[in-house]
Amino acid sequence: MARDVICGMSVKEDTDITSTFSGKTYYFCSVDCKEEFDKNPIKYTR
């Protein structure tokens, strides 16, 4: 399991809702969380 960096939910790593930033894959519970991350990934990866 992975943790959605936006809302903190546990997410299965076989989800299709992902983004890659600085060579690392991030997993999301919803498209809304993914879109929020994609707007400013640095905010969520510090």
Long-range contacts (C-beta under 8 A, 24 or more apart in sequence): 2-26, 2-27, 3-27, 4-28, 4-29, 4-33, 5-37, 5-44, 5-45, 6-33, 6-36, 6-37, 6-44, 7-33, 21-45
